[in-house]
């Protein structure tokens, strides 16, 4: 049985109608795709009219950007909070645990960020973009090199791409039930795979 999702992209002050619109929009964007989902689809799924949606957002693009920013902020803050910047092995384990927990908490939110990052990241406020997922993972790899936990010959950017790419693909496969959930139950295997990916060098 999958863990119950929490709607961490909602704020306490959001009106009930806005909350339902956001829940339905996120679900449709992930299930059907951003381009394929219309305002009418969201209105129908949420049980509200098109004018009710336009009361909160100028259109689908504004709604999607709003959702992206809230989900992105949660993902970045979760990753940042897992990093102590002192011990590479501990930080890598904490990163995987935090990410797996977030996937279990709301898989659709994680997938939405992964799938629309290229489209929306540059549209975020400058202050929000100061802390990026790439930057946080790069700092982890740099820590590994400084403490000799990661081979110095390992290309830094390729290591970042490997980590982030694997994390994104794991979430996608979890969505299609190709990886057992809750993902936190897979942490021992995840730790083993990621450590080996960063520590082994070609012969």
C-alpha positions as CSV (number, residue, x, y, z in Angstrom):
1,X,0.0,0.0,0.0
2,X,1.3,3.4,-0.9
3,X,1.7,6.0,1.8
4,X,-0.8,8.8,2.0
5,X,0.3,12.0,0.3
6,X,0.4,15.3,2.0
7,X,-0.3,18.5,0.2
8,X,2.8,20.4,1.3
9,X,2.4,22.8,-1.7
10,X,-0.7,24.3,0.0
11,X,-0.6,27.1,2.4
12,X,-2.7,27.4,5.6
13,X,-4.5,30.5,4.3
14,X,-5.5,29.1,0.9
15,X,-9.2,29.1,0.3
16,X,-10.8,25.6,0.1
17,X,-11.6,26.2,-3.6
18,X,-8.0,27.2,-4.3
19,X,-6.7,24.1,-2.5
20,X,-8.8,21.8,-4.5
21,X,-7.9,23.5,-7.8
22,X,-4.2,23.1,-6.9
23,X,-4.5,19.5,-5.9
24,X,-6.4,18.6,-9.2
25,X,-4.0,20.7,-11.3
26,X,-0.9,18.9,-9.9
27,X,-2.5,15.5,-10.4
28,X,-3.5,16.3,-14.1
29,X,-0.1,17.9,-14.9
30,X,1.7,14.8,-13.8
31,X,-0.7,12.3,-15.2
32,X,-1.5,13.9,-18.5
33,X,1.3,16.5,-19.1
34,X,1.4,20.2,-18.7
35,X,0.6,21.0,-22.4
36,X,-2.1,18.4,-22.6
37,X,-4.0,19.7,-19.6
38,X,-6.4,22.6,-20.1
39,X,-8.0,25.0,-17.8
40,X,-11.3,23.3,-18.6
41,X,-9.8,19.9,-17.5
42,X,-8.7,21.4,-14.2
43,X,-12.1,23.1,-13.6
44,X,-14.0,19.9,-14.3
45,X,-11.7,17.8,-12.1
46,X,-11.9,20.2,-9.2
47,X,-15.7,20.8,-9.5
48,X,-15.3,24.5,-9.9
49,X,-16.0,26.7,-12.9
50,X,-13.4,28.4,-15.1
51,X,-14.1,31.8,-13.6
52,X,-13.4,30.4,-10.1
53,X,-10.0,29.3,-11.3
54,X,-9.3,32.7,-12.9
55,X,-10.2,34.3,-9.5
56,X,-6.8,33.0,-8.3
57,X,-4.7,32.7,-11.4
58,X,-4.4,34.6,-14.7
59,X,-4.2,31.3,-16.6
60,X,-2.7,27.8,-16.7
61,X,0.8,29.1,-17.0
62,X,0.5,31.2,-13.8
63,X,-1.1,28.3,-12.0
64,X,1.7,25.9,-13.1
65,X,4.4,28.3,-12.1
66,X,2.8,28.8,-8.7
67,X,2.7,25.1,-8.1
68,X,6.3,24.7,-9.3
69,X,7.6,27.3,-7.0
70,X,5.9,25.8,-3.9
71,X,7.0,22.3,-4.8
72,X,10.5,23.4,-5.7
73,X,11.0,25.3,-2.5
74,X,10.0,22.3,-0.5
75,X,12.4,20.0,-2.4
76,X,15.3,22.4,-2.1
77,X,14.7,23.0,1.6
78,X,14.5,19.3,2.2
79,X,17.8,18.6,0.4
80,X,19.5,21.6,2.1
81,X,18.3,20.5,5.5
82,X,19.9,17.1,5.1
83,X,23.4,18.5,4.6
84,X,25.7,19.0,7.6
85,X,28.7,19.8,5.4
86,X,31.1,17.8,7.7
87,X,31.0,14.2,6.7
88,X,30.4,13.0,3.2
89,X,29.0,9.5,4.0
90,X,26.5,10.9,6.5
91,X,25.4,13.7,4.2
92,X,24.9,11.3,1.3
93,X,22.8,9.0,3.5
94,X,20.9,12.0,4.8
95,X,20.2,13.2,1.3
96,X,18.9,9.9,0.2
97,X,16.7,9.5,3.3
98,X,15.3,13.0,2.9
99,X,14.6,12.5,-0.8
100,X,13.0,9.1,-0.3
101,X,10.8,10.6,2.4
102,X,9.7,13.4,0.1
103,X,8.9,10.9,-2.6
104,X,6.8,9.0,-0.1
105,X,5.2,12.2,1.2
106,X,4.1,13.5,-2.3
107,X,5.4,11.7,-5.3
108,X,3.5,13.9,-7.7
109,X,5.1,17.1,-6.4
110,X,8.5,15.6,-6.8
111,X,7.8,14.5,-10.4
112,X,6.3,17.8,-11.3
113,X,9.5,19.6,-10.3
114,X,11.6,17.1,-12.2
115,X,9.5,17.3,-15.3
116,X,9.2,21.1,-15.5
117,X,12.4,22.3,-14.0
118,X,13.9,23.4,-17.4
119,X,10.7,25.3,-18.2
120,X,10.1,27.1,-14.9
121,X,13.4,27.5,-13.0
122,X,14.5,30.7,-14.7
123,X,11.1,32.2,-14.0
124,X,11.5,31.9,-10.3
125,X,12.4,35.0,-8.2
126,X,16.2,35.6,-8.0
127,X,16.2,34.9,-4.3
128,X,14.6,31.5,-4.8
129,X,17.2,30.6,-7.5
130,X,20.1,31.3,-5.2
131,X,19.8,27.8,-3.8
132,X,19.5,25.2,-6.5
133,X,19.3,21.4,-6.4
134,X,22.3,21.2,-8.7
135,X,24.2,23.5,-6.3
136,X,23.3,21.5,-3.3
137,X,24.4,18.2,-4.9
138,X,27.5,19.8,-6.3
139,X,28.5,20.9,-2.8
140,X,28.1,17.3,-1.6
141,X,30.3,16.0,-4.3
142,X,32.9,18.7,-3.5
143,X,32.8,17.7,0.1
144,X,33.5,14.1,-0.9
145,X,36.5,15.1,-2.9
146,X,37.9,17.3,-0.1
147,X,37.6,14.5,2.4
148,X,38.9,11.8,-0.1
149,X,35.6,10.0,0.0
150,X,35.1,10.6,-3.7
151,X,38.0,10.1,-6.2
152,X,39.6,13.4,-7.1
153,X,39.7,12.2,-10.8
154,X,35.9,11.9,-10.9
155,X,34.4,14.6,-13.0
156,X,32.4,16.8,-10.7
157,X,29.6,17.7,-13.1
158,X,29.1,14.1,-14.3
159,X,28.9,13.0,-10.7
160,X,26.2,15.6,-10.1
161,X,24.3,14.5,-13.2
162,X,24.5,10.9,-12.1
163,X,23.1,11.6,-8.7
164,X,20.2,13.9,-9.9
165,X,19.4,11.8,-12.9
166,X,19.2,8.6,-10.8
167,X,17.0,10.3,-8.2
168,X,14.6,11.6,-10.9
169,X,14.4,8.2,-12.6
170,X,13.8,6.4,-9.3
171,X,10.8,8.8,-8.7
172,X,9.4,8.1,-12.2
173,X,9.7,4.3,-11.8
174,X,8.0,4.6,-8.4
175,X,5.1,6.4,-10.0
176,X,4.6,3.4,-12.4
177,X,5.0,1.0,-9.5
178,X,8.2,-0.4,-11.0
179,X,10.0,0.3,-7.8
180,X,8.5,-0.8,-4.5
181,X,7.1,1.9,-2.2
182,X,7.5,3.3,0.3
183,X,10.8,4.3,-1.1
184,X,12.2,4.7,2.4
185,X,12.1,0.9,2.6
186,X,14.6,0.8,-0.2
187,X,17.2,3.0,1.6
188,X,19.8,0.2,2.2
189,X,19.9,-0.6,-1.5
190,X,19.9,3.1,-2.5
191,X,22.8,3.8,-0.2
192,X,24.8,0.9,-1.6
193,X,24.2,1.9,-5.2
194,X,24.9,5.6,-4.8
195,X,28.1,5.0,-2.8
196,X,29.4,2.6,-5.4
197,X,28.5,5.0,-8.2
198,X,30.6,7.7,-6.6
199,X,33.5,5.7,-5.2
200,X,34.5,3.2,-7.9
201,X,36.9,4.3,-10.6
202,X,37.4,2.7,-14.1
203,X,40.2,0.1,-14.2
